[in-house]
C-alpha cells in the first residue's frame, strides 16, 4: 500500500463520493415516504415523488456499489 501514489487514493475517494450521495438520497427518500405515510404529507416531497425518487436512485446506487466493490478488490488479471 505504501507504493500506491497518493493521487490514486484521491481518485479512489472521488469514486466513493457519488455512492455516498446516492446512499444518503436513498435514506432521505425512505424517510420522506415514511413521514408522508405517518403524517399525511412529506416535508419537501409528497409520497409519490419520494417513491419515484427512490425507484430511480436504487439501481444507480447498486451500480455504484458494484463499481466501488470491483475497484476495492481489484479485477483479476486476464492471461
mmCIF file of the N, C-alpha and C atoms, coordinates in Angstrom:
data_MODEL
# 
_entry.id   MODEL 
# 
loop_
_atom_site.group_PDB 
_atom_site.id 
_atom_site.type_symbol 
_atom_site.label_atom_id 
_atom_site.label_alt_id 
_atom_site.label_comp_id 
_atom_site.label_asym_id 
_atom_site.label_entity_id 
_atom_site.label_seq_id 
_atom_site.pdbx_PDB_ins_code 
_atom_site.Cartn_x 
_atom_site.Cartn_y 
_atom_site.Cartn_z 
_atom_site.occupancy 
_atom_site.B_iso_or_equiv 
_atom_site.pdbx_formal_charge 
_atom_site.auth_seq_id 
_atom_site.auth_comp_id 
_atom_site.auth_asym_id 
_atom_site.auth_atom_id 
_atom_site.pdbx_PDB_model_num 
ATOM 1   N N  . UNK A 1 1  ? 0.821   -1.202  0.000   1.00 0.00 ? 1  UNK A N  1 
ATOM 2   C CA . UNK A 1 1  ? 0.000   0.000   0.000   1.00 0.00 ? 1  UNK A CA 1 
ATOM 3   C C  . UNK A 1 1  ? 0.859   1.258   0.000   1.00 0.00 ? 1  UNK A C  1 
ATOM 4   N N  . UNK A 1 2  ? 2.057   1.158   0.552   1.00 0.00 ? 2  UNK A N  1 
ATOM 5   C CA . UNK A 1 2  ? 2.927   2.331   0.588   1.00 0.00 ? 2  UNK A CA 1 
ATOM 6   C C  . UNK A 1 2  ? 3.402   2.729   -0.799  1.00 0.00 ? 2  UNK A C  1 
ATOM 7   N N  . UNK A 1 3  ? 3.410   1.764   -1.724  1.00 0.00 ? 3  UNK A N  1 
ATOM 8   C CA . UNK A 1 3  ? 3.888   2.067   -3.074  1.00 0.00 ? 3  UNK A CA 1 
ATOM 9   C C  . UNK A 1 3  ? 2.817   2.721   -3.945  1.00 0.00 ? 3  UNK A C  1 
ATOM 10  N N  . UNK A 1 4  ? 1.579   2.780   -3.460  1.00 0.00 ? 4  UNK A N  1 
ATOM 11  C CA . UNK A 1 4  ? 0.486   3.403   -4.227  1.00 0.00 ? 4  UNK A CA 1 
ATOM 12  C C  . UNK A 1 4  ? 0.610   4.923   -4.122  1.00 0.00 ? 4  UNK A C  1 
ATOM 13  N N  . UNK A 1 5  ? 0.613   5.607   -5.270  1.00 0.00 ? 5  UNK A N  1 
ATOM 14  C CA . UNK A 1 5  ? 0.713   7.075   -5.227  1.00 0.00 ? 5  UNK A CA 1 
ATOM 15  C C  . UNK A 1 5  ? -0.496  7.701   -4.528  1.00 0.00 ? 5  UNK A C  1 
ATOM 16  N N  . UNK A 1 6  ? -0.264  8.804   -3.853  1.00 0.00 ? 6  UNK A N  1 
ATOM 17  C CA . UNK A 1 6  ? -1.342  9.495   -3.133  1.00 0.00 ? 6  UNK A CA 1 
ATOM 18  C C  . UNK A 1 6  ? -2.459  9.932   -4.077  1.00 0.00 ? 6  UNK A C  1 
ATOM 19  N N  . UNK A 1 7  ? -2.114  10.251  -5.320  1.00 0.00 ? 7  UNK A N  1 
ATOM 20  C CA . UNK A 1 7  ? -3.133  10.662  -6.294  1.00 0.00 ? 7  UNK A CA 1 
ATOM 21  C C  . UNK A 1 7  ? -4.165  9.553   -6.520  1.00 0.00 ? 7  UNK A C  1 
ATOM 22  N N  . UNK A 1 8  ? -3.700  8.306   -6.493  1.00 0.00 ? 8  UNK A N  1 
ATOM 23  C CA . UNK A 1 8  ? -4.613  7.174   -6.677  1.00 0.00 ? 8  UNK A CA 1 
ATOM 24  C C  . UNK A 1 8  ? -5.618  7.090   -5.533  1.00 0.00 ? 8  UNK A C  1 
ATOM 25  N N  . UNK A 1 9  ? -5.172  7.397   -4.326  1.00 0.00 ? 9  UNK A N  1 
ATOM 26  C CA . UNK A 1 9  ? -6.103  7.424   -3.199  1.00 0.00 ? 9  UNK A CA 1 
ATOM 27  C C  . UNK A 1 9  ? -7.177  8.483   -3.403  1.00 0.00 ? 9  UNK A C  1 
ATOM 28  N N  . UNK A 1 10 ? -6.771  9.665   -3.864  1.00 0.00 ? 10 UNK A N  1 
ATOM 29  C CA . UNK A 1 10 ? -7.742  10.753  -4.081  1.00 0.00 ? 10 UNK A CA 1 
ATOM 30  C C  . UNK A 1 10 ? -8.720  10.395  -5.189  1.00 0.00 ? 10 UNK A C  1 
ATOM 31  N N  . UNK A 1 11 ? -8.240  9.780   -6.240  1.00 0.00 ? 11 UNK A N  1 
ATOM 32  C CA . UNK A 1 11 ? -9.139  9.369   -7.331  1.00 0.00 ? 11 UNK A CA 1 
ATOM 33  C C  . UNK A 1 11 ? -10.113 8.311   -6.816  1.00 0.00 ? 11 UNK A C  1 
ATOM 34  N N  . UNK A 1 12 ? -9.613  7.389   -5.989  1.00 0.00 ? 12 UNK A N  1 
ATOM 35  C CA . UNK A 1 12 ? -10.489 6.384   -5.398  1.00 0.00 ? 12 UNK A CA 1 
ATOM 36  C C  . UNK A 1 12 ? -11.549 6.997   -4.503  1.00 0.00 ? 12 UNK A C  1 
ATOM 37  N N  . UNK A 1 13 ? -11.159 7.985   -3.722  1.00 0.00 ? 13 UNK A N  1 
ATOM 38  C CA . UNK A 1 13 ? -12.125 8.670   -2.858  1.00 0.00 ? 13 UNK A CA 1 
ATOM 39  C C  . UNK A 1 13 ? -13.159 9.422   -3.684  1.00 0.00 ? 13 UNK A C  1 
ATOM 40  N N  . UNK A 1 14 ? -12.722 10.011  -4.795  1.00 0.00 ? 14 UNK A N  1 
ATOM 41  C CA . UNK A 1 14 ? -13.670 10.712  -5.670  1.00 0.00 ? 14 UNK A CA 1 
ATOM 42  C C  . UNK A 1 14 ? -14.699 9.744   -6.237  1.00 0.00 ? 14 UNK A C  1 
ATOM 43  N N  . UNK A 1 15 ? -14.335 8.490   -6.410  1.00 0.00 ? 15 UNK A N  1 
ATOM 44  C CA . UNK A 1 15 ? -15.282 7.488   -6.882  1.00 0.00 ? 15 UNK A CA 1 
ATOM 45  C C  . UNK A 1 15 ? -16.297 7.092   -5.822  1.00 0.00 ? 15 UNK A C  1 
ATOM 46  N N  . UNK A 1 16 ? -15.950 7.276   -4.565  1.00 0.00 ? 16 UNK A N  1 
ATOM 47  C CA . UNK A 1 16 ? -16.864 6.909   -3.473  1.00 0.00 ? 16 UNK A CA 1 
ATOM 48  C C  . UNK A 1 16 ? -17.897 8.011   -3.215  1.00 0.00 ? 16 UNK A C  1 
ATOM 49  N N  . UNK A 1 17 ? -17.578 9.245   -3.589  1.00 0.00 ? 17 UNK A N  1 
ATOM 50  C CA . UNK A 1 17 ? -18.481 10.376  -3.336  1.00 0.00 ? 17 UNK A CA 1 
ATOM 51  C C  . UNK A 1 17 ? -19.858 10.173  -3.979  1.00 0.00 ? 17 UNK A C  1 
ATOM 52  N N  . UNK A 1 18 ? -19.960 9.766   -5.261  1.00 0.00 ? 18 UNK A N  1 
ATOM 53  C CA . UNK A 1 18 ? -21.304 9.542   -5.831  1.00 0.00 ? 18 UNK A CA 1 
ATOM 54  C C  . UNK A 1 18 ? -22.067 8.436   -5.106  1.00 0.00 ? 18 UNK A C  1 
ATOM 55  N N  . UNK A 1 19 ? -21.354 7.401   -4.647  1.00 0.00 ? 19 UNK A N  1 
ATOM 56  C CA . UNK A 1 19 ? -22.021 6.334   -3.909  1.00 0.00 ? 19 UNK A CA 1 
ATOM 57  C C  . UNK A 1 19 ? -22.584 6.855   -2.594  1.00 0.00 ? 19 UNK A C  1 
ATOM 58  N N  . UNK A 1 20 ? -21.824 7.695   -1.908  1.00 0.00 ? 20 UNK A N  1 
ATOM 59  C CA . UNK A 1 20 ? -22.319 8.295   -0.667  1.00 0.00 ? 20 UNK A CA 1 
ATOM 60  C C  . UNK A 1 20 ? -23.544 9.157   -0.935  1.00 0.00 ? 20 UNK A C  1 
ATOM 61  N N  . UNK A 1 21 ? -23.508 9.925   -2.023  1.00 0.00 ? 21 UNK A N  1 
ATOM 62  C CA . UNK A 1 21 ? -24.641 10.794  -2.361  1.00 0.00 ? 21 UNK A CA 1 
ATOM 63  C C  . UNK A 1 21 ? -25.893 9.969   -2.638  1.00 0.00 ? 21 UNK A C  1 
ATOM 64  N N  . UNK A 1 22 ? -25.760 8.884   -3.395  1.00 0.00 ? 22 UNK A N  1 
ATOM 65  C CA . UNK A 1 22 ? -26.940 8.059   -3.665  1.00 0.00 ? 22 UNK A CA 1 
ATOM 66  C C  . UNK A 1 22 ? -27.407 7.340   -2.407  1.00 0.00 ? 22 UNK A C  1 
ATOM 67  N N  . UNK A 1 23 ? -26.484 6.948   -1.543  1.00 0.00 ? 23 UNK A N  1 
ATOM 68  C CA . UNK A 1 23 ? -26.872 6.290   -0.288  1.00 0.00 ? 23 UNK A CA 1 
ATOM 69  C C  . UNK A 1 23 ? -27.667 7.238   0.598   1.00 0.00 ? 23 UNK A C  1 
ATOM 70  N N  . UNK A 1 24 ? -27.182 8.459   0.732   1.00 0.00 ? 24 UNK A N  1 
ATOM 71  C CA . UNK A 1 24 ? -27.906 9.446   1.548   1.00 0.00 ? 24 UNK A CA 1 
ATOM 72  C C  . UNK A 1 24 ? -29.251 9.792   0.922   1.00 0.00 ? 24 UNK A C  1 
ATOM 73  N N  . UNK A 1 25 ? -29.302 9.869   -0.402  1.00 0.00 ? 25 UNK A N  1 
ATOM 74  C CA . UNK A 1 25 ? -30.575 10.153  -1.079  1.00 0.00 ? 25 UNK A CA 1 
ATOM 75  C C  . UNK A 1 25 ? -31.574 9.029   -0.860  1.00 0.00 ? 25 UNK A C  1 
ATOM 76  N N  . UNK A 1 26 ? -31.102 7.788   -0.851  1.00 0.00 ? 26 UNK A N  1 
ATOM 77  C CA . UNK A 1 26 ? -31.976 6.647   -0.599  1.00 0.00 ? 26 UNK A CA 1 
ATOM 78  C C  . UNK A 1 26 ? -32.548 6.711   0.810   1.00 0.00 ? 26 UNK A C  1 
ATOM 79  N N  . UNK A 1 27 ? -31.702 7.013   1.771   1.00 0.00 ? 27 UNK A N  1 
ATOM 80  C CA . UNK A 1 27 ? -32.169 7.131   3.159   1.00 0.00 ? 27 UNK A CA 1 
ATOM 81  C C  . UNK A 1 27 ? -33.187 8.259   3.278   1.00 0.00 ? 27 UNK A C  1 
ATOM 82  N N  . UNK A 1 28 ? -32.904 9.395   2.635   1.00 0.00 ? 28 UNK A N  1 
ATOM 83  C CA . UNK A 1 28 ? -33.835 10.517  2.705   1.00 0.00 ? 28 UNK A CA 1 
ATOM 84  C C  . UNK A 1 28 ? -35.175 10.173  2.052   1.00 0.00 ? 28 UNK A C  1 
ATOM 85  N N  . UNK A 1 29 ? -35.133 9.548   0.878   1.00 0.00 ? 29 UNK A N  1 
ATOM 86  C CA . UNK A 1 29 ? -36.386 9.192   0.192   1.00 0.00 ? 29 UNK A CA 1 
ATOM 87  C C  . UNK A 1 29 ? -37.212 8.223   1.044   1.00 0.00 ? 29 UNK A C  1 
ATOM 88  N N  . UNK A 1 30 ? -36.554 7.251   1.655   1.00 0.00 ? 30 UNK A N  1 
ATOM 89  C CA . UNK A 1 30 ? -37.276 6.308   2.518   1.00 0.00 ? 30 UNK A CA 1 
ATOM 90  C C  . UNK A 1 30 ? -37.882 7.024   3.720   1.00 0.00 ? 30 UNK A C  1 
ATOM 91  N N  . UNK A 1 31 ? -37.118 7.948   4.303   1.00 0.00 ? 31 UNK A N  1 
ATOM 92  C CA . UNK A 1 31 ? -37.648 8.709   5.434   1.00 0.00 ? 31 UNK A CA 1 
ATOM 93  C C  . UNK A 1 31 ? -38.844 9.556   5.000   1.00 0.00 ? 31 UNK A C  1 
ATOM 94  N N  . UNK A 1 32 ? -38.737 10.174  3.841   1.00 0.00 ? 32 UNK A N  1 
ATOM 95  C CA . UNK A 1 32 ? -39.813 11.031  3.327   1.00 0.00 ? 32 UNK A CA 1 
ATOM 96  C C  . UNK A 1 32 ? -41.083 10.214  3.075   1.00 0.00 ? 32 UNK A C  1 
ATOM 97  N N  . UNK A 1 33 ? -40.934 9.005   2.534   1.00 0.00 ? 33 UNK A N  1 
ATOM 98  C CA . UNK A 1 33 ? -42.087 8.127   2.312   1.00 0.00 ? 33 UNK A CA 1 
ATOM 99  C C  . UNK A 1 33 ? -42.734 7.766   3.648   1.00 0.00 ? 33 UNK A C  1 
ATOM 100 N N  . UNK A 1 34 ? -41.920 7.405   4.619   1.00 0.00 ? 34 UNK A N  1 
ATOM 101 C CA . UNK A 1 34 ? -42.444 7.054   5.946   1.00 0.00 ? 34 UNK A CA 1 
ATOM 102 C C  . UNK A 1 34 ? -43.117 8.254   6.600   1.00 0.00 ? 34 UNK A C  1 
ATOM 103 N N  . UNK A 1 35 ? -42.499 9.411   6.495   1.00 0.00 ? 35 UNK A N  1 
ATOM 104 C CA . UNK A 1 35 ? -43.073 10.629  7.089   1.00 0.00 ? 35 UNK A CA 1 
ATOM 105 C C  . UNK A 1 35 ? -44.414 10.965  6.440   1.00 0.00 ? 35 UNK A C  1 
ATOM 106 N N  . UNK A 1 36 ? -44.469 10.837  5.106   1.00 0.00 ? 36 UNK A N  1 
ATOM 107 C CA . UNK A 1 36 ? -45.723 11.131  4.400   1.00 0.00 ? 36 UNK A CA 1 
ATOM 108 C C  . UNK A 1 36 ? -46.815 10.130  4.773   1.00 0.00 ? 36 UNK A C  1 
ATOM 109 N N  . UNK A 1 37 ? -46.435 8.867   4.943   1.00 0.00 ? 37 UNK A N  1 
ATOM 110 C CA . UNK A 1 37 ? -47.423 7.847   5.324   1.00 0.00 ? 37 UNK A CA 1 
ATOM 111 C C  . UNK A 1 37 ? -47.925 8.077   6.745   1.00 0.00 ? 37 UNK A C  1 
ATOM 112 N N  . UNK A 1 38 ? -47.056 8.573   7.614   1.00 0.00 ? 38 UNK A N  1 
ATOM 113 C CA . UNK A 1 38 ? -47.421 8.779   9.018   1.00 0.00 ? 38 UNK A CA 1 
ATOM 114 C C  . UNK A 1 38 ? -48.241 10.043  9.225   1.00 0.00 ? 38 UNK A C  1 
ATOM 115 N N  . UNK A 1 39 ? -47.807 11.128  8.599   1.00 0.00 ? 39 UNK A N  1 
ATOM 116 C CA . UNK A 1 39 ? -48.448 12.420  8.854   1.00 0.00 ? 39 UNK A CA 1 
ATOM 117 C C  . UNK A 1 39 ? -49.427 12.861  7.771   1.00 0.00 ? 39 UNK A C  1 
ATOM 118 N N  . UNK A 1 40 ? -49.385 12.200  6.620   1.00 0.00 ? 40 UNK A N  1 
ATOM 119 C CA . UNK A 1 40 ? -50.294 12.575  5.539   1.00 0.00 ? 40 UNK A CA 1 
ATOM 120 C C  . UNK A 1 40 ? -49.632 13.417  4.468   1.00 0.00 ? 40 UNK A C  1 
ATOM 121 N N  . UNK A 1 41 ? -48.502 14.020  4.762   1.00 0.00 ? 41 UNK A N  1 
ATOM 122 C CA . UNK A 1 41 ? -47.749 14.752  3.735   1.00 0.00 ? 41 UNK A CA 1 
ATOM 123 C C  . UNK A 1 41 ? -46.272 14.736  4.103   1.00 0.00 ? 41 UNK A C  1 
ATOM 124 N N  . UNK A 1 42 ? -45.428 14.870  3.072   1.00 0.00 ? 42 UNK A N  1 
ATOM 125 C CA . UNK A 1 42 ? -43.992 14.859  3.299   1.00 0.00 ? 42 UNK A CA 1 
ATOM 126 C C  . UNK A 1 42 ? -43.473 16.228  3.691   1.00 0.00 ? 42 UNK A C  1 
ATOM 127 N N  . UNK A 1 43 ? -42.216 16.272  4.058   1.00 0.00 ? 43 UNK A N  1 
ATOM 128 C CA . UNK A 1 43 ? -41.601 17.533  4.434   1.00 0.00 ? 43 UNK A CA 1 
ATOM 129 C C  . UNK A 1 43 ? -41.312 18.378  3.195   1.00 0.00 ? 43 UNK A C  1 
ATOM 130 N N  . UNK A 1 44 ? -40.611 17.800  2.210   1.00 0.00 ? 44 UNK A N  1 
ATOM 131 C CA . UNK A 1 44 ? -40.294 18.502  0.967   1.00 0.00 ? 44 UNK A CA 1 
ATOM 132 C C  . UNK A 1 44 ? -40.924 17.858  -0.255  1.00 0.00 ? 44 UNK A C  1 
ATOM 133 N N  . UNK A 1 45 ? -41.165 16.557  -0.201  1.00 0.00 ? 45 UNK A N  1 
ATOM 134 C CA . UNK A 1 45 ? -41.748 15.813  -1.321  1.00 0.00 ? 45 UNK A CA 1 
ATOM 135 C C  . UNK A 1 45 ? -43.023 15.123  -0.858  1.00 0.00 ? 45 UNK A C  1 
ATOM 136 N N  . UNK A 1 46 ? -43.934 14.909  -1.796  1.00 0.00 ? 46 UNK A N  1 
ATOM 137 C CA . UNK A 1 46 ? -45.081 14.088  -1.426  1.00 0.00 ? 46 UNK A CA 1 
ATOM 138 C C  . UNK A 1 46 ? -44.669 12.618  -1.530  1.00 0.00 ? 46 UNK A C  1 
ATOM 139 N N  . UNK A 1 47 ? -45.528 11.737  -1.082  1.00 0.00 ? 47 UNK A N  1 
ATOM 140 C CA . UNK A 1 47 ? -45.182 10.317  -1.004  1.00 0.00 ? 47 UNK A CA 1 
ATOM 141 C C  . UNK A 1 47 ? -44.854 9.729   -2.373  1.00 0.00 ? 47 UNK A C  1 
ATOM 142 N N  . UNK A 1 48 ? -45.621 10.088  -3.384  1.00 0.00 ? 48 UNK A N  1 
ATOM 143 C CA . UNK A 1 48 ? -45.399 9.531   -4.724  1.00 0.00 ? 48 UNK A CA 1 
ATOM 144 C C  . UNK A 1 48 ? -44.087 10.028  -5.331  1.00 0.00 ? 48 UNK A C  1 
ATOM 145 N N  . UNK A 1 49 ? -43.763 11.293  -5.122  1.00 0.00 ? 49 UNK A N  1 
ATOM 146 C CA . UNK A 1 49 ? -42.499 11.832  -5.642  1.00 0.00 ? 49 UNK A CA 1 
ATOM 147 C C  . UNK A 1 49 ? -41.302 11.176  -4.957  1.00 0.00 ? 49 UNK A C  1 
ATOM 148 N N  . UNK A 1 50 ? -41.391 10.983  -3.660  1.00 0.00 ? 50 UNK A N  1 
ATOM 149 C CA . UNK A 1 50 ? -40.306 10.336  -2.920  1.00 0.00 ? 50 UNK A CA 1 
ATOM 150 C C  . UNK A 1 50 ? -40.147 8.883   -3.357  1.00 0.00 ? 50 UNK A C  1 
ATOM 151 N N  . UNK A 1 51 ? -41.271 8.219   -3.613  1.00 0.00 ? 51 UNK A N  1 
ATOM 152 C CA . UNK A 1 51 ? -41.205 6.834   -4.074  1.00 0.00 ? 51 UNK A CA 1 
ATOM 153 C C  . UNK A 1 51 ? -40.576 6.759   -5.470  1.00 0.00 ? 51 UNK A C  1 
ATOM 154 N N  . UNK A 1 52 ? -40.940 7.682   -6.341  1.00 0.00 ? 52 UNK A N  1 
ATOM 155 C CA . UNK A 1 52 ? -40.336 7.731   -7.674  1.00 0.00 ? 52 UNK A CA 1 
ATOM 156 C C  . UNK A 1 52 ? -38.835 7.993   -7.568  1.00 0.00 ? 52 UNK A C  1 
ATOM 157 N N  . UNK A 1 53 ? -38.442 8.930   -6.704  1.00 0.00 ? 53 UNK A N  1 
ATOM 158 C CA . UNK A 1 53 ? -37.036 9.225   -6.496  1.00 0.00 ? 53 UNK A CA 1 
ATOM 159 C C  . UNK A 1 53 ? -36.294 7.978   -6.013  1.00 0.00 ? 53 UNK A C  1 
ATOM 160 N N  . UNK A 1 54 ? -36.900 7.241   -5.111  1.00 0.00 ? 54 UNK A N  1 
ATOM 161 C CA . UNK A 1 54 ? -36.289 6.023   -4.586  1.00 0.00 ? 54 UNK A CA 1 
ATOM 162 C C  . UNK A 1 54 ? -36.105 4.986   -5.692  1.00 0.00 ? 54 UNK A C  1 
ATOM 163 N N  . UNK A 1 55 ? -37.107 4.826   -6.549  1.00 0.00 ? 55 UNK A N  1 
ATOM 164 C CA . UNK A 1 55 ? -37.020 3.858   -7.647  1.00 0.00 ? 55 UNK A CA 1 
ATOM 165 C C  . UNK A 1 55 ? -35.968 4.253   -8.675  1.00 0.00 ? 55 UNK A C  1 
ATOM 166 N N  . UNK A 1 56 ? -35.736 5.527   -8.840  1.00 0.00 ? 56 UNK A N  1 
ATOM 167 C CA . UNK A 1 56 ? -34.699 5.987   -9.772  1.00 0.00 ? 56 UNK A CA 1 
ATOM 168 C C  . UNK A 1 56 ? -33.310 5.819   -9.164  1.00 0.00 ? 56 UNK A C  1 
ATOM 169 N N  . UNK A 1 57 ? -33.178 6.110   -7.893  1.00 0.00 ? 57 UNK A N  1 
ATOM 170 C CA . UNK A 1 57 ? -31.866 6.097   -7.241  1.00 0.00 ? 57 UNK A CA 1 
ATOM 171 C C  . UNK A 1 57 ? -31.366 4.680   -6.956  1.00 0.00 ? 57 UNK A C  1 
ATOM 172 N N  . UNK A 1 58 ? -32.257 3.752   -6.641  1.00 0.00 ? 58 UNK A N  1 
ATOM 173 C CA . UNK A 1 58 ? -31.827 2.402   -6.247  1.00 0.00 ? 58 UNK A CA 1 
ATOM 174 C C  . UNK A 1 58 ? -30.899 1.730   -7.260  1.00 0.00 ? 58 UNK A C  1 
ATOM 175 N N  . UNK A 1 59 ? -31.249 1.654   -8.545  1.00 0.00 ? 59 UNK A N  1 
ATOM 176 C CA . UNK A 1 59 ? -30.330 0.989   -9.475  1.00 0.00 ? 59 UNK A CA 1 
ATOM 177 C C  . UNK A 1 59 ? -29.011 1.738   -9.641  1.00 0.00 ? 59 UNK A C  1 
ATOM 178 N N  . UNK A 1 60 ? -29.049 3.058   -9.523  1.00 0.00 ? 60 UNK A N  1 
ATOM 179 C CA . UNK A 1 60 ? -27.808 3.836   -9.607  1.00 0.00 ? 60 UNK A CA 1 
ATOM 180 C C  . UNK A 1 60 ? -26.913 3.496   -8.422  1.00 0.00 ? 60 UNK A C  1 
ATOM 181 N N  . UNK A 1 61 ? -27.506 3.404   -7.241  1.00 0.00 ? 61 UNK A N  1 
ATOM 182 C CA . UNK A 1 61 ? -26.738 3.075   -6.034  1.00 0.00 ? 61 UNK A CA 1 
ATOM 183 C C  . UNK A 1 61 ? -26.143 1.678   -6.145  1.00 0.00 ? 61 UNK A C  1 
ATOM 184 N N  . UNK A 1 62 ? -26.910 0.730   -6.644  1.00 0.00 ? 62 UNK A N  1 
ATOM 185 C CA . UNK A 1 62 ? -26.404 -0.636  -6.795  1.00 0.00 ? 62 UNK A CA 1 
ATOM 186 C C  . UNK A 1 62 ? -25.248 -0.663  -7.787  1.00 0.00 ? 62 UNK A C  1 
ATOM 187 N N  . UNK A 1 63 ? -25.377 0.077   -8.879  1.00 0.00 ? 63 UNK A N  1 
ATOM 188 C CA . UNK A 1 63 ? -24.295 0.125   -9.876  1.00 0.00 ? 63 UNK A CA 1 
ATOM 189 C C  . UNK A 1 63 ? -23.039 0.748   -9.291  1.00 0.00 ? 63 UNK A C  1 
ATOM 190 N N  . UNK A 1 64 ? -23.179 1.850   -8.560  1.00 0.00 ? 64 UNK A N  1 
ATOM 191 C CA . UNK A 1 64 ? -22.014 2.465   -7.907  1.00 0.00 ? 64 UNK A CA 1 
ATOM 192 C C  . UNK A 1 64 ? -21.400 1.523   -6.888  1.00 0.00 ? 64 UNK A C  1 
ATOM 193 N N  . UNK A 1 65 ? -22.238 0.838   -6.133  1.00 0.00 ? 65 UNK A N  1 
ATOM 194 C CA . UNK A 1 65 ? -21.727 -0.100  -5.138  1.00 0.00 ? 65 UNK A CA 1 
ATOM 195 C C  . UNK A 1 65 ? -20.935 -1.225  -5.783  1.00 0.00 ? 65 UNK A C  1 
ATOM 196 N N  . UNK A 1 66 ? -21.415 -1.722  -6.910  1.00 0.00 ? 66 UNK A N  1 
ATOM 197 C CA . UNK A 1 66 ? -20.682 -2.772  -7.622  1.00 0.00 ? 66 UNK A CA 1 
ATOM 198 C C  . UNK A 1 66 ? -19.366 -2.237  -8.152  1.00 0.00 ? 66 UNK A C  1 
ATOM 199 N N  . UNK A 1 67 ? -19.361 -1.014  -8.665  1.00 0.00 ? 67 UNK A N  1 
ATOM 200 C CA . UNK A 1 67 ? -18.129 -0.413  -9.190  1.00 0.00 ? 67 UNK A CA 1 
ATOM 201 C C  . UNK A 1 67 ? -17.123 -0.174  -8.069  1.00 0.00 ? 67 UNK A C  1 
ATOM 202 N N  . UNK A 1 68 ? -17.596 0.304   -6.931  1.00 0.00 ? 68 UNK A N  1 
ATOM 203 C CA . UNK A 1 68 ? -16.701 0.536   -5.796  1.00 0.00 ? 68 UNK A CA 1 
ATOM 204 C C  . UNK A 1 68 ? -16.141 -0.791  -5.314  1.00 0.00 ? 68 UNK A C  1 
ATOM 205 N N  . UNK A 1 69 ? -16.965 -1.818  -5.296  1.00 0.00 ? 69 UNK A N  1 
ATOM 206 C CA . UNK A 1 69 ? -16.521 -3.146  -4.850  1.00 0.00 ? 69 UNK A CA 1 
ATOM 207 C C  . UNK A 1 69 ? -15.437 -3.685  -5.780  1.00 0.00 ? 69 UNK A C  1 
ATOM 208 N N  . UNK A 1 70 ? -15.634 -3.580  -7.095  1.00 0.00 ? 70 UNK A N  1 
ATOM 209 C CA . UNK A 1 70 ? -14.649 -4.061  -8.052  1.00 0.00 ? 70 UNK A CA 1 
ATOM 210 C C  . UNK A 1 70 ? -13.359 -3.270  -7.918  1.00 0.00 ? 70 UNK A C  1 
ATOM 211 N N  . UNK A 1 71 ? -13.477 -1.950  -7.742  1.00 0.00 ? 71 UNK A N  1 
ATOM 212 C CA . UNK A 1 71 ? -12.298 -1.110  -7.583  1.00 0.00 ? 71 UNK A CA 1 
ATOM 213 C C  . UNK A 1 71 ? -11.539 -1.499  -6.314  1.00 0.00 ? 71 UNK A C  1 
ATOM 214 N N  . UNK A 1 72 ? -12.272 -1.831  -5.285  1.00 0.00 ? 72 UNK A N  1 
ATOM 215 C CA . UNK A 1 72 ? -11.648 -2.125  -3.997  1.00 0.00 ? 72 UNK A CA 1 
ATOM 216 C C  . UNK A 1 72 ? -10.931 -3.469  -4.003  1.00 0.00 ? 72 UNK A C  1 
ATOM 217 N N  . UNK A 1 73 ? -11.546 -4.509  -4.577  1.00 0.00 ? 73 UNK A N  1 
ATOM 218 C CA . UNK A 1 73 ? -10.916 -5.828  -4.576  1.00 0.00 ? 73 UNK A CA 1 
ATOM 219 C C  . UNK A 1 73 ? -9.993  -6.010  -5.758  1.00 0.00 ? 73 UNK A C  1 
ATOM 220 N N  . UNK A 1 74 ? -10.144 -5.181  -6.765  1.00 0.00 ? 74 UNK A N  1 
ATOM 221 C CA . UNK A 1 74 ? -9.288  -5.292  -7.951  1.00 0.00 ? 74 UNK A CA 1 
ATOM 222 C C  . UNK A 1 74 ? -9.827  -6.338  -8.904  1.00 0.00 ? 74 UNK A C  1 
ATOM 223 N N  . UNK A 1 75 ? -9.636  -6.088  -10.158 1.00 0.00 ? 75 UNK A N  1 
ATOM 224 C CA . UNK A 1 75 ? -10.061 -7.026  -11.173 1.00 0.00 ? 75 UNK A CA 1 
ATOM 225 C C  . UNK A 1 75 ? -8.991  -8.095  -11.338 1.00 0.00 ? 75 UNK A C  1 
ATOM 226 N N  . UNK A 1 76 ? -9.402  -9.356  -11.539 1.00 0.00 ? 76 UNK A N  1 
ATOM 227 C CA . UNK A 1 76 ? -8.392  -10.396 -11.771 1.00 0.00 ? 76 UNK A CA 1 
ATOM 228 C C  . UNK A 1 76 ? -7.697  -10.151 -13.112 1.00 0.00 ? 76 UNK A C  1 
ATOM 229 N N  . UNK A 1 77 ? -6.428  -10.517 -13.153 1.00 0.00 ? 77 UNK A N  1 
ATOM 230 C CA . UNK A 1 77 ? -5.686  -10.317 -14.381 1.00 0.00 ? 77 UNK A CA 1 
ATOM 231 C C  . UNK A 1 77 ? -6.106  -11.344 -15.413 1.00 0.00 ? 77 UNK A C  1 
ATOM 232 N N  . UNK A 1 78 ? -6.222  -10.888 -16.647 1.00 0.00 ? 78 UNK A N  1 
ATOM 233 C CA . UNK A 1 78 ? -6.585  -11.773 -17.758 1.00 0.00 ? 78 UNK A CA 1 
ATOM 234 C C  . UNK A 1 78 ? -5.299  -12.237 -18.437 1.00 0.00 ? 78 UNK A C  1 
ATOM 235 N N  . UNK A 1 79 ? -5.143  -13.546 -18.588 1.00 0.00 ? 79 UNK A N  1 
ATOM 236 C CA . UNK A 1 79 ? -3.947  -14.079 -19.259 1.00 0.00 ? 79 UNK A CA 1 
ATOM 237 C C  . UNK A 1 79 ? -4.355  -14.767 -20.526 1.00 0.00 ? 79 UNK A C  1 
# 
